[in-house]
Amino acid sequence: MNTKGRNLKFCEAIREATAIALKKDPNVYIMGLGVPDPKGLFGTTLGLQEEFGSDRVFDMPISENAMTGVAIGSAISGMRPILTHQRVEFALLSIEQIVNQAAKWYHMTAGKKNIPLVIRMIIGRGWGQGAQHSQSLESWFGHIPGLKVVMPATPYDAKGLLISAIEDNNPVIYL
């Protein structure tokens, strides 16, 4: 890829990667609280609902456990969900589903069923975050067998790692 002359922000790189995946695979969809919001999850989903429709880019009620269960269930059924939690801490409300279902499903089915699921969690927003939204929990997720954890350092990494995560047949935590 020619990167000369391109200066992407993280949000633009994530949005581009998501759009590429949505164009490439009709089984990819993105859901989560605020996904179709005009601010577009800090710019990462801006305009995607208009481009790909509300069947593939949609909002969910405030119930992190339910969102995660829906994403896992649809992944088991052959879809490739991208689930977004607006803060890493909100994913803790669904930790049982992540640890005991998504991470273990492949092994519980003797390798017969994959969970092609990406769970995006936002961390590191440096402005105005309260104490409840300021944890760095990547090491927690890194200790869970069956999960891959990626945490890009540059916008270039952000785009490539998100595309790779979406194409992976196993659950990936994308921070």
N, C-alpha and C positions, 0 to 999 in steps of 0.2 A: 504494500500500500504506500502510495506517495503521501508523506506527511508534511512535506515542505510547504510552507505558506499557510498551514492550518494551525490555528491556535484555539483549541477547544477547551471549554470549561468542563468540569466533571459532569455537570447536569446535562450538557449538550452531548457528551460522549455516551452517557447512559441512555439518553433519549434516542440517539442514533442507533445504538446497539439493539434497543427494544424494537424500534421500527424495522430494522433489518430482519430480526427474528420473526416479527409478525408478518412481514411480506413473504418470507421464505417458507414458513410452515403454518398451515391453517389450524393446526392443533395448539399453537401458542396463543395464550391470552394473558392479560394482566388485570389483576384485581386488588382492591384494598381500599382502605378509608382515604378518600380524597383523590383517588386516581384521576377522575375526570375534572377535577377542580380547575378553575381558570388559572390558578397559580401552578397547577400541574406538578404537585409533589416536588416543590423547589425547582421546577423546570424540567424534571425528568420524564414527565408524561404529557407535556404541553402539546395539545393538538392531536394526540394519538386517537382519542375517541372519534373526533371528526374524520380522521383519515381511515380508521379501521372499523368503526362502528361500535355501538354499545353492547354488542354480544361478545366482543373480544377485549374491550377496555371499559371496565365498569367499577363503580363504587360498591362498597359493602357496608352493612350496618356496623356500629361499634361493638364488635364481639370478636376479639382476636382469636379465641379458641374456636369459634364457629368458622371464621375465615380460614384458619389453618386446616380444620377438618375438611372443609369443602375442597380446598386446594389438594390435599392428600388424596381424597376420594377421586377427584377428577384425574389426578396423575395415575392412580391405579387403573383407571378406565382408559388410559391412552392419551390423555391430553398433556400439554406441557405448560402448566401454570407458572406465572411469575406472581408471587404474592408479595405485597409490600406492607410492611409495618412502619408507620411514620417515625417510630423511635425503637431502638433495640430493646428498650425496657418493656415495651408493649408486647413483644414476642414472648416475654416471660409468662404472660397469661395463657400461652398455648404451649408451654414447654413440654408437658406430658405428650401432646400429639407429636411434637418435633422429635423428642427423644425416643419414645416407645412405639411410635408408628412409622413416621417417615424414615428415620435412621435405621430401623431394624427390619422393615418390611421385606426387603430383598432377601435377607438371611432367613427370616421366618417362613418364606415361601420356597426355600431351597434354591434361590436364584431364578425362580420362574416369573417373578413380578418385580418390575423396577418402579421407582418413584422419580420420574423426571420432573423435579420440582426445584424452583429457585425461590428462596425466601430472601427478599431484599429488606434490610434493616438499616435505618439511617442513624449514623453516629457521627460525632465530631463536628456538629454545627456549632461553631464557636461563639455565636451571639445569643445572649439572653436566655440561656438554658438554665432551668432550675436544677437543683440537686437530683431530682428524680429522673432527669433526662440527660445525665452527664456521665453515665457509666461506659466503660470499655469492656464489654463482655465477650470479646472475640475468643479469649482463651477458654472460657467456659464451653463454648460450642466446639472448639478444637479438641476437647477431651471426650467428645461423644463419638464412639465408633459408628461408622456408617454415614457420617456427615463430612462433607468437604466444606472448608471455610476459605473464602477469598476476601482479600481486603486490598484493593488496588491503591497504588501510591501515586499514579499519574493519570490524567485523562485517557491517555493512550492505553494504559493497563485497564482502566475502567471499561472501556469499550470492548477490548479483546476478551477480558475475563468474563464479562457479562454474556457475550455471544457464546463462549465456551461453556459457561454454566448452563445456559438455556439448552444447548445441544447435548449436555451430559445426561445420561440415563439414570443418574442417582441424585439424591437431594444435595443441593448446594446452598450454603448460607453466604449471601453476598452482602458485605458490609461497606 
